[in-house]
């Protein structure tokens, strides 16, 4: 599978620790939102308004209790397709 083939409901993994850039409500800038290797599910697909060729994946990652967290906007550099 390629990133271009991802659809809503597909499973992805965090390629690195994903940290808050200050855009997440109820979080502090620099907080870890998803640890490297965390499993997540794609809940929406889009692109950057300023760069229509840059894909953005809205992903909900599992925590240690396997509960899905809040959606996080991710670029393909933030994600892996396999664990």
Biopython code that builds the backbone (N, CA, C, O; Angstrom):
import numpy as np
from Bio.PDB.StructureBuilder import StructureBuilder

atoms = [
    (1, "UNK", "N", (0.842, -1.180, 0.000)),
    (1, "UNK", "CA", (0.000, 0.000, 0.000)),
    (1, "UNK", "C", (0.888, 1.244, 0.000)),
    (1, "UNK", "O", (1.978, 1.240, 0.572)),
    (2, "UNK", "N", (0.410, 2.306, -0.648)),
    (2, "UNK", "CA", (1.103, 3.591, -0.694)),
    (2, "UNK", "C", (0.239, 4.630, 0.010)),
    (2, "UNK", "O", (-0.964, 4.433, 0.180)),
    (3, "UNK", "N", (0.853, 5.731, 0.418)),
    (3, "UNK", "CA", (0.100, 6.794, 1.082)),
    (3, "UNK", "C", (-1.040, 7.303, 0.206)),
    (3, "UNK", "O", (-2.102, 7.666, 0.711)),
    (4, "UNK", "N", (-0.817, 7.330, -1.103)),
    (4, "UNK", "CA", (-1.849, 7.795, -2.028)),
    (4, "UNK", "C", (-3.080, 6.896, -2.016)),
    (4, "UNK", "O", (-4.162, 7.319, -2.422)),
    (5, "UNK", "N", (-2.919, 5.653, -1.549)),
    (5, "UNK", "CA", (-4.020, 4.689, -1.529)),
    (5, "UNK", "C", (-4.778, 4.665, -0.201)),
    (5, "UNK", "O", (-5.780, 3.960, -0.080)),
    (6, "UNK", "N", (-4.312, 5.430, 0.802)),
    (6, "UNK", "CA", (-4.963, 5.405, 2.111)),
    (6, "UNK", "C", (-6.401, 5.898, 2.024)),
    (6, "UNK", "O", (-6.719, 6.832, 1.287)),
    (7, "UNK", "N", (-7.254, 5.246, 2.794)),
    (7, "UNK", "CA", (-8.659, 5.616, 2.877)),
    (7, "UNK", "C", (-9.061, 5.714, 4.345)),
    (7, "UNK", "O", (-8.348, 5.239, 5.229)),
    (8, "UNK", "N", (-10.197, 6.329, 4.587)),
    (8, "UNK", "CA", (-10.727, 6.411, 5.945)),
    (8, "UNK", "C", (-10.894, 4.992, 6.485)),
    (8, "UNK", "O", (-11.440, 4.120, 5.809)),
    (9, "UNK", "N", (-10.420, 4.773, 7.706)),
    (9, "UNK", "CA", (-10.496, 3.470, 8.343)),
    (9, "UNK", "C", (-9.209, 2.667, 8.257)),
    (9, "UNK", "O", (-9.071, 1.654, 8.943)),
    (10, "UNK", "N", (-8.256, 3.101, 7.421)),
    (10, "UNK", "CA", (-6.983, 2.382, 7.309)),
    (10, "UNK", "C", (-6.122, 2.608, 8.547)),
    (10, "UNK", "O", (-6.176, 3.667, 9.173)),
    (11, "UNK", "N", (-5.330, 1.598, 8.888)),
    (11, "UNK", "CA", (-4.440, 1.654, 10.050)),
    (11, "UNK", "C", (-3.072, 2.175, 9.617)),
    (11, "UNK", "O", (-2.536, 1.768, 8.586)),
    (12, "UNK", "N", (-2.512, 3.089, 10.428)),
    (12, "UNK", "CA", (-1.173, 3.633, 10.214)),
    (12, "UNK", "C", (-0.449, 3.642, 11.565)),
    (12, "UNK", "O", (-1.046, 3.352, 12.602)),
    (13, "UNK", "N", (0.833, 3.978, 11.537)),
    (13, "UNK", "CA", (1.655, 4.010, 12.748)),
    (13, "UNK", "C", (2.457, 5.308, 12.785)),
    (13, "UNK", "O", (2.853, 5.827, 11.742)),
    (14, "UNK", "N", (2.692, 5.824, 13.978)),
    (14, "UNK", "CA", (3.498, 7.039, 14.134)),
    (14, "UNK", "C", (4.953, 6.721, 13.800)),
    (14, "UNK", "O", (5.545, 5.814, 14.385)),
    (15, "UNK", "N", (5.524, 7.466, 12.863)),
    (15, "UNK", "CA", (6.910, 7.246, 12.440)),
    (15, "UNK", "C", (7.897, 7.782, 13.469)),
    (15, "UNK", "O", (9.057, 7.372, 13.493)),
    (16, "UNK", "N", (7.446, 8.685, 14.307)),
    (16, "UNK", "CA", (8.258, 9.299, 15.359)),
    (16, "UNK", "C", (7.306, 9.842, 16.408)),
    (16, "UNK", "O", (6.094, 9.835, 16.196)),
    (17, "UNK", "N", (7.824, 10.311, 17.535)),
    (17, "UNK", "CA", (6.952, 10.962, 18.508)),
    (17, "UNK", "C", (6.327, 12.180, 17.826)),
    (17, "UNK", "O", (7.029, 13.016, 17.257)),
    (18, "UNK", "N", (5.005, 12.265, 17.890)),
    (18, "UNK", "CA", (4.304, 13.406, 17.311)),
    (18, "UNK", "C", (3.984, 14.362, 18.452)),
    (18, "UNK", "O", (3.302, 14.001, 19.410)),
    (19, "UNK", "N", (4.489, 15.591, 18.333)),
    (19, "UNK", "CA", (4.340, 16.568, 19.411)),
    (19, "UNK", "C", (3.415, 17.709, 18.993)),
    (19, "UNK", "O", (3.285, 18.025, 17.811)),
    (20, "UNK", "N", (2.785, 18.309, 19.981)),
    (20, "UNK", "CA", (1.872, 19.417, 19.737)),
    (20, "UNK", "C", (2.652, 20.643, 19.283)),
    (20, "UNK", "O", (3.613, 21.059, 19.931)),
    (21, "UNK", "N", (2.232, 21.210, 18.171)),
    (21, "UNK", "CA", (2.851, 22.436, 17.663)),
    (21, "UNK", "C", (2.135, 23.680, 18.183)),
    (21, "UNK", "O", (2.368, 24.793, 17.710)),
    (22, "UNK", "N", (1.265, 23.471, 19.158)),
    (22, "UNK", "CA", (0.514, 24.569, 19.739)),
    (22, "UNK", "C", (-0.902, 24.678, 19.204)),
    (22, "UNK", "O", (-1.644, 25.582, 19.588)),
    (23, "UNK", "N", (-1.283, 23.766, 18.321)),
    (23, "UNK", "CA", (-2.601, 23.860, 17.689)),
    (23, "UNK", "C", (-3.659, 22.959, 18.327)),
    (23, "UNK", "O", (-4.824, 23.011, 17.933)),
    (24, "UNK", "N", (-3.278, 22.140, 19.296)),
    (24, "UNK", "CA", (-4.230, 21.214, 19.915)),
    (24, "UNK", "C", (-4.854, 21.846, 21.164)),
    (24, "UNK", "O", (-4.146, 22.270, 22.077)),
    (25, "UNK", "N", (-6.188, 21.901, 21.188)),
    (25, "UNK", "CA", (-6.838, 22.427, 22.398)),
    (25, "UNK", "C", (-6.556, 21.515, 23.599)),
    (25, "UNK", "O", (-6.430, 20.300, 23.445)),
    (26, "UNK", "N", (-6.462, 22.090, 24.756)),
    (26, "UNK", "CA", (-6.251, 21.351, 26.011)),
    (26, "UNK", "C", (-4.897, 20.665, 26.088)),
    (26, "UNK", "O", (-4.704, 19.784, 26.926)),
    (27, "UNK", "N", (-3.957, 21.048, 25.234)),
    (27, "UNK", "CA", (-2.592, 20.510, 25.276)),
    (27, "UNK", "C", (-1.618, 21.677, 25.312)),
    (27, "UNK", "O", (-1.959, 22.802, 24.949)),
    (28, "UNK", "N", (-0.409, 21.390, 25.754)),
    (28, "UNK", "CA", (0.645, 22.397, 25.780)),
    (28, "UNK", "C", (1.584, 22.163, 24.607)),
    (28, "UNK", "O", (1.805, 21.021, 24.204)),
    (29, "UNK", "N", (2.128, 23.224, 24.063)),
    (29, "UNK", "CA", (3.096, 23.093, 22.981)),
    (29, "UNK", "C", (4.232, 22.195, 23.447)),
    (29, "UNK", "O", (4.789, 22.395, 24.527)),
    (30, "UNK", "N", (4.570, 21.209, 22.630)),
    (30, "UNK", "CA", (5.634, 20.276, 22.967)),
    (30, "UNK", "C", (5.154, 18.981, 23.598)),
    (30, "UNK", "O", (5.928, 18.030, 23.706)),
    (31, "UNK", "N", (3.886, 18.919, 24.022)),
    (31, "UNK", "CA", (3.340, 17.668, 24.577)),
    (31, "UNK", "C", (3.381, 16.574, 23.505)),
    (31, "UNK", "O", (3.132, 16.832, 22.328)),
    (32, "UNK", "N", (3.697, 15.357, 23.933)),
    (32, "UNK", "CA", (3.673, 14.228, 23.002)),
    (32, "UNK", "C", (2.219, 13.808, 22.804)),
    (32, "UNK", "O", (1.520, 13.467, 23.758)),
    (33, "UNK", "N", (1.777, 13.839, 21.547)),
    (33, "UNK", "CA", (0.406, 13.465, 21.193)),
    (33, "UNK", "C", (0.303, 11.992, 20.831)),
    (33, "UNK", "O", (-0.718, 11.352, 21.083)),
    (34, "UNK", "N", (1.369, 11.456, 20.236)),
    (34, "UNK", "CA", (1.421, 10.033, 19.876)),
    (34, "UNK", "C", (2.884, 9.611, 19.913)),
    (34, "UNK", "O", (3.741, 10.264, 19.317)),
    (35, "UNK", "N", (3.165, 8.524, 20.608)),
    (35, "UNK", "CA", (4.537, 8.034, 20.694)),
    (35, "UNK", "C", (4.901, 7.254, 19.438)),
    (35, "UNK", "O", (4.041, 6.670, 18.780)),
    (36, "UNK", "N", (6.184, 7.254, 19.121)),
    (36, "UNK", "CA", (6.681, 6.515, 17.972)),
    (36, "UNK", "C", (6.159, 5.078, 18.025)),
    (36, "UNK", "O", (6.237, 4.420, 19.062)),
    (37, "UNK", "N", (5.632, 4.602, 16.908)),
    (37, "UNK", "CA", (5.121, 3.237, 16.824)),
    (37, "UNK", "C", (3.667, 3.081, 17.216)),
    (37, "UNK", "O", (3.100, 2.002, 17.046)),
    (38, "UNK", "N", (3.038, 4.146, 17.744)),
    (38, "UNK", "CA", (1.626, 4.056, 18.129)),
    (38, "UNK", "C", (0.760, 3.749, 16.912)),
    (38, "UNK", "O", (0.976, 4.271, 15.818)),
    (39, "UNK", "N", (-0.225, 2.886, 17.141)),
    (39, "UNK", "CA", (-1.152, 2.528, 16.065)),
    (39, "UNK", "C", (-2.287, 3.542, 16.030)),
    (39, "UNK", "O", (-2.789, 3.973, 17.068)),
    (40, "UNK", "N", (-2.682, 3.914, 14.817)),
    (40, "UNK", "CA", (-3.776, 4.862, 14.658)),
    (40, "UNK", "C", (-4.656, 4.481, 13.485)),
    (40, "UNK", "O", (-4.324, 3.598, 12.694)),
    (41, "UNK", "N", (-5.780, 5.163, 13.389)),
    (41, "UNK", "CA", (-6.722, 4.930, 12.302)),
    (41, "UNK", "C", (-6.982, 6.266, 11.607)),
    (41, "UNK", "O", (-7.191, 7.289, 12.260)),
    (42, "UNK", "N", (-6.966, 6.240, 10.283)),
    (42, "UNK", "CA", (-7.249, 7.436, 9.490)),
    (42, "UNK", "C", (-8.746, 7.740, 9.588)),
    (42, "UNK", "O", (-9.578, 6.880, 9.301)),
    (43, "UNK", "N", (-9.083, 8.970, 9.995)),
    (43, "UNK", "CA", (-10.493, 9.340, 10.128)),
    (43, "UNK", "C", (-10.919, 10.388, 9.105)),
    (43, "UNK", "O", (-12.111, 10.643, 8.935)),
    (44, "UNK", "N", (-9.952, 10.992, 8.427)),
    (44, "UNK", "CA", (-10.277, 11.927, 7.355)),
    (44, "UNK", "C", (-9.026, 12.193, 6.533)),
    (44, "UNK", "O", (-7.904, 12.000, 7.002)),
    (45, "UNK", "N", (-9.232, 12.633, 5.313)),
    (45, "UNK", "CA", (-8.142, 12.928, 4.385)),
    (45, "UNK", "C", (-8.353, 14.327, 3.832)),
    (45, "UNK", "O", (-9.489, 14.765, 3.650)),
    (46, "UNK", "N", (-7.260, 15.024, 3.566)),
    (46, "UNK", "CA", (-7.365, 16.356, 2.988)),
    (46, "UNK", "C", (-6.027, 16.808, 2.445)),
    (46, "UNK", "O", (-5.163, 15.987, 2.136)),
    (47, "UNK", "N", (-5.858, 18.108, 2.330)),
    (47, "UNK", "CA", (-4.605, 18.684, 1.839)),
    (47, "UNK", "C", (-4.432, 20.063, 2.450)),
    (47, "UNK", "O", (-5.378, 20.647, 2.978)),
    (48, "UNK", "N", (-3.210, 20.576, 2.371)),
    (48, "UNK", "CA", (-2.943, 21.923, 2.854)),
    (48, "UNK", "C", (-3.543, 22.916, 1.868)),
    (48, "UNK", "O", (-3.351, 22.788, 0.659)),
    (49, "UNK", "N", (-4.263, 23.898, 2.379)),
    (49, "UNK", "CA", (-4.909, 24.878, 1.506)),
    (49, "UNK", "C", (-3.878, 25.612, 0.642)),
    (49, "UNK", "O", (-4.105, 25.859, -0.542)),
    (50, "UNK", "N", (-2.745, 25.956, 1.256)),
    (50, "UNK", "CA", (-1.711, 26.699, 0.535)),
    (50, "UNK", "C", (-0.932, 25.819, -0.436)),
    (50, "UNK", "O", (-0.320, 26.318, -1.381)),
    (51, "UNK", "N", (-0.957, 24.508, -0.199)),
    (51, "UNK", "CA", (-0.203, 23.552, -1.028)),
    (51, "UNK", "C", (-1.104, 22.361, -1.345)),
    (51, "UNK", "O", (-1.016, 21.332, -0.675)),
    (52, "UNK", "N", (-1.960, 22.480, -2.341)),
    (52, "UNK", "CA", (-2.944, 21.426, -2.619)),
    (52, "UNK", "C", (-2.347, 20.049, -2.923)),
    (52, "UNK", "O", (-3.059, 19.047, -2.872)),
    (53, "UNK", "N", (-1.061, 19.987, -3.236)),
    (53, "UNK", "CA", (-0.442, 18.689, -3.501)),
    (53, "UNK", "C", (0.093, 18.025, -2.242)),
    (53, "UNK", "O", (0.568, 16.891, -2.298)),
    (54, "UNK", "N", (0.022, 18.721, -1.094)),
    (54, "UNK", "CA", (0.504, 18.164, 0.172)),
    (54, "UNK", "C", (-0.667, 17.553, 0.939)),
    (54, "UNK", "O", (-1.556, 18.259, 1.414)),
    (55, "UNK", "N", (-0.647, 16.228, 1.047)),
    (55, "UNK", "CA", (-1.728, 15.499, 1.723)),
    (55, "UNK", "C", (-1.624, 15.654, 3.241)),
    (55, "UNK", "O", (-0.533, 15.693, 3.809)),
    (56, "UNK", "N", (-2.793, 15.741, 3.875)),
    (56, "UNK", "CA", (-2.893, 15.754, 5.336)),
    (56, "UNK", "C", (-3.831, 14.617, 5.725)),
    (56, "UNK", "O", (-4.908, 14.457, 5.150)),
    (57, "UNK", "N", (-3.406, 13.833, 6.708)),
    (57, "UNK", "CA", (-4.179, 12.692, 7.192)),
    (57, "UNK", "C", (-4.615, 12.999, 8.621)),
    (57, "UNK", "O", (-3.777, 13.275, 9.479)),
    (58, "UNK", "N", (-5.900, 12.953, 8.879)),
    (58, "UNK", "CA", (-6.410, 13.131, 10.233)),
    (58, "UNK", "C", (-6.456, 11.746, 10.867)),
    (58, "UNK", "O", (-7.181, 10.866, 10.404)),
    (59, "UNK", "N", (-5.674, 11.560, 11.934)),
    (59, "UNK", "CA", (-5.471, 10.236, 12.531)),
    (59, "UNK", "C", (-5.798, 10.277, 14.016)),
    (59, "UNK", "O", (-5.443, 11.227, 14.714)),
    (60, "UNK", "N", (-6.476, 9.241, 14.491)),
    (60, "UNK", "CA", (-6.692, 9.042, 15.929)),
    (60, "UNK", "C", (-5.799, 7.881, 16.357)),
    (60, "UNK", "O", (-5.961, 6.758, 15.881)),
    (61, "UNK", "N", (-4.860, 8.157, 17.254)),
    (61, "UNK", "CA", (-3.923, 7.156, 17.738)),
    (61, "UNK", "C", (-4.413, 6.533, 19.035)),
    (61, "UNK", "O", (-5.081, 7.186, 19.837)),
    (62, "UNK", "N", (-4.075, 5.262, 19.232)),
    (62, "UNK", "CA", (-4.406, 4.568, 20.478)),
    (62, "UNK", "C", (-3.429, 4.972, 21.571)),
    (62, "UNK", "O", (-2.260, 5.250, 21.303)),
    (63, "UNK", "N", (-3.921, 5.001, 22.809)),
    (63, "UNK", "CA", (-3.031, 5.184, 23.953)),
    (63, "UNK", "C", (-2.691, 3.808, 24.536)),
    (63, "UNK", "O", (-3.006, 2.783, 23.932)),
    (64, "UNK", "N", (-2.055, 3.786, 25.698)),
    (64, "UNK", "CA", (-1.641, 2.521, 26.312)),
    (64, "UNK", "C", (-2.829, 1.617, 26.623)),
    (64, "UNK", "O", (-2.694, 0.394, 26.622)),
    (65, "UNK", "N", (-3.996, 2.213, 26.891)),
    (65, "UNK", "CA", (-5.203, 1.437, 27.206)),
    (65, "UNK", "C", (-5.994, 1.067, 25.942)),
    (65, "UNK", "O", (-7.114, 0.563, 26.024)),
    (66, "UNK", "N", (-5.393, 1.326, 24.776)),
    (66, "UNK", "CA", (-6.002, 1.043, 23.469)),
    (66, "UNK", "C", (-7.248, 1.879, 23.196)),
    (66, "UNK", "O", (-8.126, 1.475, 22.433)),
    (67, "UNK", "N", (-7.312, 3.055, 23.832)),
    (67, "UNK", "CA", (-8.411, 4.001, 23.617)),
    (67, "UNK", "C", (-7.933, 5.030, 22.587)),
    (67, "UNK", "O", (-6.823, 5.554, 22.689)),
    (68, "UNK", "N", (-8.781, 5.310, 21.601)),
    (68, "UNK", "CA", (-8.416, 6.278, 20.577)),
    (68, "UNK", "C", (-8.432, 7.692, 21.141)),
    (68, "UNK", "O", (-9.368, 8.083, 21.837)),
    (69, "UNK", "N", (-7.389, 8.450, 20.834)),
    (69, "UNK", "CA", (-7.289, 9.830, 21.274)),
    (69, "UNK", "C", (-7.947, 10.778, 20.288)),
    (69, "UNK", "O", (-8.602, 10.354, 19.336)),
    (70, "UNK", "N", (-7.763, 12.056, 20.530)),
    (70, "UNK", "CA", (-8.301, 13.094, 19.651)),
    (70, "UNK", "C", (-7.620, 13.031, 18.283)),
    (70, "UNK", "O", (-6.470, 12.604, 18.182)),
    (71, "UNK", "N", (-8.320, 13.452, 17.239)),
    (71, "UNK", "CA", (-7.720, 13.455, 15.902)),
    (71, "UNK", "C", (-6.530, 14.404, 15.827)),
    (71, "UNK", "O", (-6.541, 15.494, 16.398)),
    (72, "UNK", "N", (-5.510, 13.961, 15.110)),
    (72, "UNK", "CA", (-4.281, 14.729, 14.924)),
    (72, "UNK", "C", (-4.025, 14.837, 13.427)),
    (72, "UNK", "O", (-4.065, 13.831, 12.718)),
    (73, "UNK", "N", (-3.765, 16.035, 12.946)),
    (73, "UNK", "CA", (-3.391, 16.228, 11.547)),
    (73, "UNK", "C", (-1.945, 15.811, 11.343)),
    (73, "UNK", "O", (-1.047, 16.307, 12.023)),
    (74, "UNK", "N", (-1.719, 14.892, 10.399)),
    (74, "UNK", "CA", (-0.376, 14.362, 10.155)),
    (74, "UNK", "C", (-0.017, 14.461, 8.675)),
    (74, "UNK", "O", (-0.872, 14.313, 7.802)),
    (75, "UNK", "N", (1.239, 14.710, 8.417)),
    (75, "UNK", "CA", (1.771, 14.625, 7.059)),
    (75, "UNK", "C", (2.312, 13.220, 6.860)),
    (75, "UNK", "O", (2.497, 12.485, 7.831)),
    (76, "UNK", "N", (2.566, 12.838, 5.622)),
    (76, "UNK", "CA", (3.036, 11.467, 5.389)),
    (76, "UNK", "C", (4.373, 11.207, 6.073)),
    (76, "UNK", "O", (4.681, 10.058, 6.389)),
    (77, "UNK", "N", (5.176, 12.247, 6.311)),
    (77, "UNK", "CA", (6.457, 12.077, 7.011)),
    (77, "UNK", "C", (6.264, 11.649, 8.461)),
    (77, "UNK", "O", (7.179, 11.111, 9.084)),
    (78, "UNK", "N", (5.058, 11.894, 9.000)),
    (78, "UNK", "CA", (4.744, 11.548, 10.383)),
    (78, "UNK", "C", (4.278, 10.115, 10.533)),
    (78, "UNK", "O", (4.157, 9.617, 11.653)),
    (79, "UNK", "N", (4.015, 9.441, 9.416)),
    (79, "UNK", "CA", (3.362, 8.144, 9.452)),
    (79, "UNK", "C", (4.164, 7.047, 8.775)),
    (79, "UNK", "O", (4.978, 7.298, 7.887)),
    (80, "UNK", "N", (3.907, 5.810, 9.227)),
    (80, "UNK", "CA", (4.419, 4.602, 8.563)),
    (80, "UNK", "C", (3.202, 3.754, 8.248)),
    (80, "UNK", "O", (2.179, 3.831, 8.929)),
    (81, "UNK", "N", (3.326, 2.949, 7.212)),
    (81, "UNK", "CA", (2.214, 2.093, 6.811)),
    (81, "UNK", "C", (2.272, 0.727, 7.470)),
    (81, "UNK", "O", (1.284, -0.007, 7.456)),
    (82, "UNK", "N", (3.423, 0.371, 8.051)),
    (82, "UNK", "CA", (3.583, -0.916, 8.749)),
    (82, "UNK", "C", (4.250, -0.672, 10.088)),
    (82, "UNK", "O", (5.008, 0.284, 10.252)),
    (83, "UNK", "N", (3.966, -1.534, 11.034)),
    (83, "UNK", "CA", (4.550, -1.410, 12.383)),
    (83, "UNK", "C", (6.037, -1.638, 12.372)),
    (83, "UNK", "O", (6.680, -1.571, 13.420)),
]
sb = StructureBuilder()
sb.init_structure("model")
sb.init_model(0)
sb.init_chain("A")
sb.init_seg("    ")
for serial, (resi, resn, name, xyz) in enumerate(atoms, 1):
    if name == "N":
        sb.init_residue(resn, " ", resi, " ")
    sb.init_atom(name, np.array(xyz, "f"), 0.0, 1.0, " ", f" {name:<3s}", serial, name[0])
structure = sb.get_structure()
